[in-house]
Amino acid sequence: MLTGRTMTPRPMHLSAAWLKLTSALTLAVAAAGCASGGSLQLTKIAATADQPANVAVYLDVKDRLGRPIPGLLEKNFRVYENGKLVTTMKAKRALLEPKLFDQRYVLLLVDMSGPIVDSEDLPDLTNSIGAFVDHVGATHEIAVGTFDGNDEVVPFLGYGGTAETKKVVETMRKFRPRSRNTNLNGAVYQGLHSLRDRLKDSPAAQKSAILVVFTDRGELAHSVSPETLKQGLKETPAEIYVIGVGEKIHREELTALGRSGTFLSNNPQSFKKGFDEIAAKLTATTDGRYVFSYCSPKRKGNHKVEVEAVTSKERGRLMFKFNADGFTAGCTPTKKPDLTPPSKKDKEEAEEES
């Protein structure tokens, strides 16, 4: 269901596995710096150094209160090697799209079998869904489906889909339930299977799955047993959030299902607040994240690099080390870095060659 510099000779007898392991072993995080007017907290999530001369770091930027700092541009970052500023004239740099390295899949399942489908609140509900898709979809790969009492979930937007949110909302608004016996367990089971497949097929260095369910009642179809659903939950390492609104919600059942968080209310019109709260939780860990990449002028040896983020009032730094053996000319900062940790095989090959 719901895809011009003289080149230094490359050291001999060093395999790709050894070079990758060496770079990984020398990467280390340091404390953030500070400046008058406050300080930014920079945290390294992952870093890498790779030939021809690429150095990249995936980092998180927060203010002194721990709030994410979104919207920084390439000009907001500076880089220092061994304590000296590396200017843009000496080293090209770029900000890369974080979603290329940290793929977060979100599946939103909407119950369209209950009373809200027949109410005057349906347009507002679908508008809230559209706002959720736009907000979360800016940093996540999001898919949307609806369910009722039938066995199959109806897809409205696939992962990475290009359909306009407005059209998705309009089509969802016209959906009529095929059966009124809510197949909540079946929809969740199918959603978990879909997310498990996405994680399996994703080549990203870091990846995660999130299931968000909206309902105004609870399980009624009993087509998937609680035991089967429990096994599906056990097999899929997905975060699960539940938004339940209305006088007929099954609170105990929905609380147990929403193992990562719930928004439950007997007010059938509180869905907007629910979607806003869950969206804020999902984006809190992605807003303020950046992949800074640059071309190092170094050509051999171990070096300390500091990346500094600067705003009009605050600044902060993080530090890590990299090995430049084998670095040459020909670097472009937009090259996709490999932020995957060395595999067990790489480590074994490196140990043998050492």
C-alpha positions as CSV (number, residue, x, y, z in Angstrom):
1,M,0.0,0.0,0.0
2,L,0.7,2.9,0.9
3,T,10.3,5.2,-3.3
4,G,44.9,23.6,-9.3
5,R,46.7,22.1,-6.3
6,T,49.5,19.5,-6.6
7,M,48.1,16.1,-5.7
8,T,49.8,14.3,-2.8
9,P,50.4,10.6,-3.6
10,R,47.8,8.3,-2.0
11,P,49.2,6.2,0.8
12,M,49.8,2.6,-0.2
13,H,48.3,-0.6,1.3
14,L,45.3,1.2,2.8
15,S,42.0,-0.4,1.9
16,A,38.7,1.5,1.8
17,A,37.6,-0.3,4.9
18,W,40.8,0.8,6.8
19,L,40.4,4.4,5.7
20,K,36.7,4.4,6.7
21,L,37.4,2.9,10.1
22,T,40.3,5.3,10.7
23,S,38.1,8.3,10.0
24,A,35.3,6.9,12.2
25,L,37.6,6.2,15.1
26,T,39.0,9.8,15.2
27,L,35.6,11.5,15.2
28,A,34.8,12.9,18.6
29,V,32.4,15.5,19.9
30,A,33.4,18.5,22.0
31,A,31.6,21.1,24.1
32,A,29.7,24.0,22.6
33,G,31.2,27.5,22.6
34,C,29.4,30.7,23.8
35,A,29.2,34.4,23.0
36,S,27.8,37.5,24.5
37,G,24.0,37.6,24.4
38,G,23.7,33.8,24.9
39,S,25.0,30.6,23.4
40,L,23.8,27.9,21.0
41,Q,24.0,24.3,21.9
42,L,25.5,22.3,19.0
43,T,25.3,18.5,19.1
44,K,27.0,16.1,16.7
45,I,24.7,13.3,15.5
46,A,27.1,11.8,13.0
47,A,30.2,12.9,11.1
48,T,32.4,11.6,8.4
49,A,35.5,12.3,6.3
50,D,35.9,10.8,2.8
51,Q,38.0,11.2,-0.3
52,P,38.6,13.2,-2.4
53,A,38.5,15.8,0.5
54,N,34.9,15.8,1.9
55,V,34.2,16.4,5.5
56,A,30.6,16.5,6.7
57,V,28.7,16.6,10.0
58,Y,25.1,16.0,10.8
59,L,24.3,18.3,13.8
60,D,21.5,19.6,15.9
61,V,21.3,23.3,16.9
62,K,19.3,24.5,19.9
63,D,19.2,27.6,22.0
64,R,20.2,27.9,25.7
65,L,16.7,26.7,26.7
66,G,17.0,23.6,24.5
67,R,14.6,24.9,21.8
68,P,15.5,24.0,18.2
69,I,16.8,26.7,15.9
70,P,15.4,26.2,12.4
71,G,16.0,28.2,9.2
72,L,19.8,28.6,9.4
73,L,21.5,29.1,6.1
74,E,25.0,28.2,4.8
75,K,26.2,31.7,5.7
76,N,25.3,31.0,9.3
77,F,28.0,28.4,9.6
78,R,31.8,28.8,9.9
79,V,34.5,26.2,9.9
80,Y,37.9,26.1,11.6
81,E,40.7,23.6,11.1
82,N,43.3,23.3,13.9
83,G,42.0,26.6,15.4
84,K,42.2,28.6,12.1
85,L,39.3,29.9,10.2
86,V,38.8,28.2,6.8
87,T,37.4,30.9,4.5
88,T,35.0,30.2,1.6
89,M,37.8,31.1,-0.7
90,K,39.9,28.1,0.6
91,A,37.0,25.6,1.0
92,K,33.7,25.3,-0.7
93,R,30.8,24.3,1.6
94,A,27.1,23.5,1.4
95,L,24.1,22.6,3.6
96,L,22.6,19.3,2.5
97,E,19.1,18.1,3.0
98,P,18.9,16.2,6.3
99,K,16.2,13.9,4.9
100,L,18.8,12.3,2.7
101,F,20.6,10.9,5.8
102,D,17.9,10.6,8.4
103,Q,14.8,9.2,6.8
104,R,11.7,9.4,9.1
105,Y,8.7,7.7,7.7
106,V,5.3,8.8,9.0
107,L,2.0,7.0,8.2
108,L,-1.2,8.8,9.1
109,L,-4.3,6.6,9.3
110,V,-7.6,8.3,9.6
111,D,-10.8,6.6,10.8
112,M,-13.6,7.5,8.4
113,S,-16.2,5.1,9.7
114,G,-17.5,7.0,12.8
115,P,-19.9,9.9,13.5
116,I,-17.6,12.6,12.4
117,V,-17.9,11.6,8.8
118,D,-21.6,12.7,8.9
119,S,-21.0,15.8,10.9
120,E,-20.5,19.5,9.9
121,D,-17.0,19.2,11.4
122,L,-15.7,17.0,8.5
123,P,-14.3,19.9,6.5
124,D,-12.4,21.2,9.5
125,L,-11.1,17.8,10.2
126,T,-9.7,17.3,6.7
127,N,-8.2,20.8,6.9
128,S,-6.4,19.9,10.1
129,I,-5.1,16.7,8.4
130,G,-3.8,18.9,5.5
131,A,-2.0,21.2,7.9
132,F,-0.5,18.2,9.7
133,V,0.7,16.8,6.4
134,D,2.3,20.1,5.4
135,H,3.9,20.6,8.8
136,V,5.3,17.1,9.4
137,G,6.0,16.4,5.7
138,A,8.6,19.2,5.6
139,T,11.0,17.0,7.6
140,H,9.5,13.5,7.2
141,E,8.4,11.2,4.4
142,I,4.7,11.1,5.0
143,A,1.9,8.8,3.7
144,V,-1.8,9.1,4.4
145,G,-4.6,6.5,4.3
146,T,-8.1,6.1,5.6
147,F,-9.9,3.1,7.0
148,D,-13.4,2.1,7.9
149,G,-14.9,-1.3,8.5
150,N,-13.5,-3.0,5.4
151,D,-10.3,-5.1,5.4
152,E,-8.2,-2.8,3.3
153,V,-6.8,0.7,4.1
154,V,-7.5,3.2,1.3
155,P,-4.3,5.1,0.4
156,F,-4.6,8.8,-0.4
157,L,-0.9,9.8,-0.4
158,G,2.1,7.6,-0.8
159,Y,5.5,8.1,0.9
160,G,7.3,10.9,-0.8
161,G,4.1,11.6,-2.9
162,T,4.0,14.7,-5.0
163,A,0.2,15.3,-4.9
164,E,-0.9,18.7,-3.6
165,T,-2.1,18.6,-0.1
166,K,-5.2,20.5,-1.1
167,K,-6.2,17.8,-3.6
168,V,-5.6,15.0,-1.0
169,V,-7.9,16.9,1.4
170,E,-10.6,17.4,-1.1
171,T,-10.6,13.7,-2.1
172,M,-10.7,12.6,1.5
173,R,-13.6,14.8,2.2
174,K,-15.6,13.0,-0.5
175,F,-14.9,9.5,1.0
176,R,-17.9,7.6,2.2
177,P,-17.5,4.6,4.6
178,R,-18.0,1.2,3.1
179,S,-18.7,-0.3,6.5
180,R,-19.4,1.4,9.8
181,N,-17.7,-1.3,12.0
182,T,-14.3,0.4,12.6
183,N,-11.5,-2.0,11.7
184,L,-8.9,-0.2,13.9
185,N,-6.8,-3.3,14.6
186,G,-6.7,-4.2,11.0
187,A,-5.7,-0.8,9.9
188,V,-2.9,-0.6,12.5
189,Y,-1.6,-4.0,11.6
190,Q,-1.4,-3.1,7.9
191,G,0.2,0.2,8.8
192,L,2.9,-1.5,10.8
193,H,3.6,-3.9,7.9
194,S,3.9,-0.9,5.5
195,L,6.3,0.9,7.8
196,R,8.4,-2.3,8.4
197,D,8.8,-2.6,4.6
198,R,9.9,1.0,4.4
199,L,12.6,0.6,7.0
200,K,13.8,-2.6,5.4
201,D,14.1,-1.0,1.9
202,S,15.6,2.3,3.1
203,P,19.4,2.7,2.4
204,A,19.6,5.7,4.8
205,A,22.3,5.7,7.5
206,Q,19.6,6.5,10.1
207,K,15.9,5.8,9.8
208,S,12.8,5.6,11.9
209,A,9.1,4.8,11.5
210,I,6.1,6.6,13.1
211,L,2.4,5.6,13.0
212,V,-0.2,8.2,13.8
213,V,-3.8,7.1,14.1
214,F,-7.0,9.3,14.3
215,T,-10.3,7.8,15.4
216,D,-13.5,9.0,17.0
217,R,-14.3,5.5,18.4
218,G,-12.2,2.4,18.6
219,E,-12.0,-1.2,17.4
220,L,-15.4,-2.7,16.4
221,A,-14.7,-5.1,13.4
222,H,-12.7,-7.7,15.4
223,S,-11.1,-8.9,12.1
224,V,-7.6,-8.8,13.6
225,S,-7.3,-10.3,17.1
226,P,-5.6,-8.5,19.9
227,E,-3.0,-11.2,20.0
228,T,-2.1,-10.8,16.3
229,L,-2.0,-7.0,16.7
230,K,0.3,-7.4,19.8
231,Q,2.7,-9.5,17.7
232,G,2.7,-6.9,15.0
233,L,3.5,-4.2,17.5
234,K,6.3,-6.3,18.9
235,E,7.9,-6.9,15.5
236,T,7.9,-3.3,14.3
237,P,10.1,-0.7,16.1
238,A,7.7,2.2,15.3
239,E,6.6,5.0,17.4
240,I,2.8,5.1,17.7
241,Y,0.7,8.1,18.4
242,V,-3.1,8.1,18.8
243,I,-5.5,11.0,18.4
244,G,-8.9,10.1,19.8
245,V,-11.8,12.6,20.0
246,G,-15.5,12.2,20.6
247,E,-18.0,10.9,23.1
248,K,-17.5,7.2,22.0
249,I,-13.8,6.8,22.1
250,H,-12.4,3.7,23.8
251,R,-10.0,5.4,26.1
252,E,-8.4,2.3,27.7
253,E,-7.8,0.7,24.3
254,L,-6.4,3.8,22.7
255,T,-4.2,4.6,25.6
256,A,-2.6,1.1,25.3
257,L,-2.2,1.5,21.6
258,G,-0.5,4.9,21.7
259,R,2.7,3.7,23.2
260,S,4.5,6.9,22.2
261,G,1.8,9.4,23.0
262,T,-1.9,10.1,22.9
263,F,-4.3,13.0,22.7
264,L,-7.7,11.9,24.0
265,S,-10.8,14.1,24.4
266,N,-14.5,13.6,24.6
267,N,-15.0,16.9,22.7
268,P,-15.5,15.9,19.1
269,Q,-14.2,19.3,17.9
270,S,-10.8,19.1,19.6
271,F,-9.1,17.2,16.7
272,K,-7.2,20.4,15.6
273,K,-5.5,20.6,19.0
274,G,-4.7,16.9,18.8
275,F,-3.1,17.1,15.4
276,D,-1.2,20.3,16.4
277,E,0.2,18.6,19.6
278,I,1.3,15.5,17.8
279,A,2.9,17.5,14.9
280,A,4.8,19.5,17.5
281,K,6.1,16.4,19.1
282,L,7.3,14.9,15.8
283,T,9.0,18.0,14.5
284,A,10.6,18.9,17.8
285,T,13.4,16.4,17.1
286,T,13.9,17.4,13.4
287,D,13.7,21.2,13.5
288,G,17.1,22.7,13.9
289,R,19.0,19.8,12.3
290,Y,21.5,20.4,9.5
291,V,24.1,18.5,7.4
292,F,27.1,20.8,6.9
293,S,29.5,19.7,4.3
294,Y,32.8,21.3,3.1
295,C,35.9,20.5,1.1
296,S,39.0,20.4,3.4
297,P,42.3,21.9,2.1
298,K,44.2,19.4,4.2
299,R,45.9,16.5,2.4
300,K,47.3,14.3,5.1
301,G,47.4,13.7,8.8
302,N,45.0,14.1,11.7
303,H,43.2,17.4,12.2
304,K,40.7,19.0,14.6
305,V,37.7,20.7,12.9
306,E,35.3,23.1,14.7
307,V,32.0,24.0,13.1
308,E,30.4,27.1,14.4
309,A,26.8,28.3,14.0
310,V,26.2,32.0,14.3
311,T,23.0,34.0,14.5
312,S,22.5,37.7,15.1
313,K,22.6,37.2,18.9
314,E,24.1,33.8,19.6
315,R,26.8,31.4,18.5
316,G,28.0,27.9,19.4
317,R,30.6,25.4,18.3
318,L,31.2,21.6,18.2
319,M,34.4,19.9,17.5
320,F,35.5,16.6,16.0
321,K,38.7,15.1,14.4
322,F,39.3,13.6,11.0
323,N,42.1,12.0,9.1
324,A,43.1,13.5,5.7
325,D,45.4,10.8,4.4
326,G,44.6,10.2,0.8
327,F,42.8,13.6,0.3
328,T,43.2,15.1,-3.1
329,A,41.8,17.8,-5.3
330,G,38.4,17.4,-7.1
331,C,36.1,17.8,-4.1
332,T,32.5,19.1,-4.3
333,P,30.7,19.8,-1.1
334,T,27.4,18.6,-2.5
335,K,28.6,15.0,-2.7
336,K,26.4,12.8,-0.5
337,P,28.5,11.8,2.5
338,D,28.4,8.3,3.9
339,L,27.2,8.7,7.5
340,T,26.9,4.9,8.0
341,P,29.1,3.5,10.8
342,P,31.8,1.0,9.7
343,S,30.4,-2.5,9.3
344,K,31.7,-5.5,11.3
345,K,33.3,-6.7,8.1
346,D,35.1,-3.3,7.6
347,K,36.4,-3.4,11.2
348,E,37.7,-7.0,10.8
349,E,39.5,-6.2,7.5
350,A,41.1,-3.1,9.0
351,E,42.3,-5.1,12.0
352,E,43.8,-7.7,9.7
353,E,45.7,-5.0,7.7
354,S,47.0,-3.4,10.9
